[in-house]
Amino acid sequence: MASETGRVVIVSGGAGGVGLAITRRFADGGDQVFVVERHEAHGNIAPHLNEQISFIPADVTDEASVSTTLDDLQTQTGRIDVLVNVVGGYMAGQPVHELPVATWDAMMQLNLRTAFLMAKHAARLMIPRDWGRIINFSARAARDTAANAGAYAVSKAGVLALTEVQAKELLPFHITVNAVLPSIVDTPANRQAMPDADFARWPKADEIAQVVQFLASDAAKLISGAGIPVYGQW
Ligand SMILES: NC(=O)c1ccc[n+]([C@@H]2O[C@H](COP(=O)([O-])OP(=O)(O)OC[C@H]3O[C@@H](n4cnc5c(N)ncnc54)[C@H](OP(=O)(O)O)[C@@H]3O)[C@@H](O)[C@H]2O)c1
C-alpha cells in the first residue's frame, strides 16, 4: 500500500481545463505530480508550477513516446503510484451517415488510444509493485448518447469498457481502475463555447478533482471497474 502522500502521480492532460485542478489537488496533498502534455507551451502552467509539479512533454497517442516517458519516470522515481488519464476531447456535428472517417479516427485517437496506451504501460510498471491506481476520463455521453455525436460517444464508451476489462485483469495486483463520467464541467473553454449557459449549474473542475483524488486514496480500495457519474445538477 502506498502512503496517502508523497506518491508519484501522472496526470496526462494535467494542464488542461479539468487536468490543472487535478494536478493542483494532488500537489497540494503532498504528492509528486508529473504532468504529461504534447505541447511545450503547456509547461508554462505557472503560477501553479512548484517543486511538487514537473512537466513532461510527450504525445500520448504515440506508443514509443508513452513507453519511454513512463520507463524514464520509473527510473527517476522508482515507482508510479497513480495514473490519471485526462487527455481527451470533443468533436460532433454530423449524424453517423455523414460522419467523416477523419472525425471518427480523431475521436478514437484522442479519447481511446491515449487512455489505452497510458494504462497499458503504467500497469506494466505498477504490477511488480503490487499496487496502483488508474483513473480514466469517460463521459456522460458514453451512457446517455446524443444524436450527431457518435464518434465521441463510442470513444468514451470504449474508455468505459477498457476500464472494466483492465479492472478485472489487475485485481490480483491491488491495482484499481475506475472512470469518471463528466457531463459539462465549468472550464474556460465551455464558458466561451456556451456564454449564455447557467455556469452555476456546472460542476467546478476542482469538484471533479476531489472525486479523482478519492478514487486514488486507500479509502477507495474496494472500488474497481466503476464508471462514476459526476454530472452535478446539469
Ligand atoms: N470539459 C468538459 O465539460 C468535459 C465533459 C465530459 C468529458 N470531459 C473529458 O474530461 C477530460 C478533460 O477535459 P478538459 O475540458 O479538461 O479538456 P482540455 O482542456 O482540452 O484538456 C486536455 C489536455 O490534454 C492535452 N492533450 C490533447 N491531446 C494530447 C496528446 N495526444 N498528448 C498529450 N496531451 C494531449 C491538451 O492539450 P492541447 O492543447 O495540446 O490539445 C489539453 O491540455 C477529457 O477527457 C474530456 O473528454 C470533459
The ligand as an SDF file (V2000), in Angstrom:
LIG
                    3D

 48 52  0  0  0  0  0  0  0  0999 V2000
  -14.8220   19.7300  -20.0900 N   0  0  0  0  0  0  0  0  0  0  0  0
  -15.9750   19.0360  -20.0950 C   0  0  0  0  0  0  0  0  0  0  0  0
  -17.0890   19.6010  -19.9680 O   0  0  0  0  0  0  0  0  0  0  0  0
  -15.9490   17.5390  -20.2370 C   0  0  0  0  0  0  0  0  0  0  0  0
  -17.1660   16.8140  -20.3220 C   0  0  0  0  0  0  0  0  0  0  0  0
  -17.1180   15.4320  -20.4660 C   0  0  0  0  0  0  0  0  0  0  0  0
  -15.8990   14.7890  -20.5140 C   0  0  0  0  0  0  0  0  0  0  0  0
  -14.7520   15.5240  -20.4490 N   0  0  0  0  0  0  0  0  0  0  0  0
  -13.4710   14.8290  -20.5270 C   0  0  0  0  0  0  0  0  0  0  0  0
  -12.6430   15.2840  -19.4730 O   0  0  0  0  0  0  0  0  0  0  0  0
  -11.2970   15.3210  -19.9080 C   0  0  0  0  0  0  0  0  0  0  0  0
  -10.7120   16.7060  -19.6760 C   0  0  0  0  0  0  0  0  0  0  0  0
  -11.4410   17.6680  -20.4100 O   0  0  0  0  0  0  0  0  0  0  0  0
  -10.9120   19.1790  -20.4980 P   0  0  0  0  0  0  0  0  0  0  0  0
  -12.0720   20.0310  -20.7180 O   0  0  0  0  0  0  0  0  0  0  0  0
  -10.0040   19.4550  -19.3350 O   0  0  0  0  0  0  0  0  0  0  0  0
  -10.0320   19.1150  -21.8360 O   0  0  0  0  0  0  0  0  0  0  0  0
   -8.8110   20.0640  -22.2520 P   0  0  0  0  0  0  0  0  0  0  0  0
   -8.9070   21.3710  -21.5490 O   0  0  0  0  0  0  0  0  0  0  0  0
   -8.7700   20.0720  -23.7410 O   0  0  0  0  0  0  0  0  0  0  0  0
   -7.5450   19.3130  -21.6820 O   0  0  0  0  0  0  0  0  0  0  0  0
   -6.9660   18.2090  -22.3330 C   0  0  0  0  0  0  0  0  0  0  0  0
   -5.4800   18.4180  -22.3350 C   0  0  0  0  0  0  0  0  0  0  0  0
   -4.8710   17.2890  -22.9850 O   0  0  0  0  0  0  0  0  0  0  0  0
   -3.8980   17.7710  -23.9000 C   0  0  0  0  0  0  0  0  0  0  0  0
   -3.7020   16.7970  -24.9740 N   0  0  0  0  0  0  0  0  0  0  0  0
   -4.5340   16.5440  -26.0130 C   0  0  0  0  0  0  0  0  0  0  0  0
   -4.0360   15.5870  -26.7880 N   0  0  0  0  0  0  0  0  0  0  0  0
   -2.8660   15.2050  -26.2530 C   0  0  0  0  0  0  0  0  0  0  0  0
   -1.8920   14.2390  -26.5950 C   0  0  0  0  0  0  0  0  0  0  0  0
   -2.0230   13.4650  -27.6880 N   0  0  0  0  0  0  0  0  0  0  0  0
   -0.8060   14.1030  -25.8040 N   0  0  0  0  0  0  0  0  0  0  0  0
   -0.6500   14.8730  -24.7050 C   0  0  0  0  0  0  0  0  0  0  0  0
   -1.5400   15.8230  -24.3230 N   0  0  0  0  0  0  0  0  0  0  0  0
   -2.6480   15.9870  -25.0780 C   0  0  0  0  0  0  0  0  0  0  0  0
   -4.4960   19.0690  -24.3980 C   0  0  0  0  0  0  0  0  0  0  0  0
   -3.5060   19.8900  -24.9610 O   0  0  0  0  0  0  0  0  0  0  0  0
   -3.5990   20.5390  -26.4290 P   0  0  0  0  0  0  0  0  0  0  0  0
   -3.8200   21.9810  -26.1650 O   0  0  0  0  0  0  0  0  0  0  0  0
   -2.2670   20.2190  -26.9850 O   0  0  0  0  0  0  0  0  0  0  0  0
   -4.7390   19.8850  -27.1490 O   0  0  0  0  0  0  0  0  0  0  0  0
   -5.0770   19.6610  -23.1070 C   0  0  0  0  0  0  0  0  0  0  0  0
   -4.1090   20.3930  -22.3650 O   0  0  0  0  0  0  0  0  0  0  0  0
  -11.3010   14.8840  -21.3780 C   0  0  0  0  0  0  0  0  0  0  0  0
  -11.0430   13.5090  -21.4570 O   0  0  0  0  0  0  0  0  0  0  0  0
  -12.7240   15.1810  -21.7940 C   0  0  0  0  0  0  0  0  0  0  0  0
  -13.1470   14.3990  -22.8950 O   0  0  0  0  0  0  0  0  0  0  0  0
  -14.7480   16.8740  -20.3180 C   0  0  0  0  0  0  0  0  0  0  0  0
  1  2  1  0
  2  3  2  0
  2  4  1  0
  4  5  1  0
  4 48  2  0
  5  6  2  0
  6  7  1  0
  7  8  2  0
  8  9  1  0
  8 48  1  0
  9 10  1  0
  9 46  1  0
 10 11  1  0
 11 12  1  0
 11 44  1  0
 12 13  1  0
 13 14  1  0
 14 15  2  0
 14 16  1  0
 14 17  1  0
 17 18  1  0
 18 19  2  0
 18 20  1  0
 18 21  1  0
 21 22  1  0
 22 23  1  0
 23 24  1  0
 23 42  1  0
 24 25  1  0
 25 26  1  0
 25 36  1  0
 26 27  1  0
 26 35  1  0
 27 28  2  0
 28 29  1  0
 29 30  1  0
 29 35  2  0
 30 31  1  0
 30 32  2  0
 32 33  1  0
 33 34  2  0
 34 35  1  0
 36 37  1  0
 36 42  1  0
 37 38  1  0
 38 39  2  0
 38 40  1  0
 38 41  1  0
 42 43  1  0
 44 45  1  0
 44 46  1  0
 46 47  1  0
M  CHG  2   8   1  16  -1
M  END
$$$$
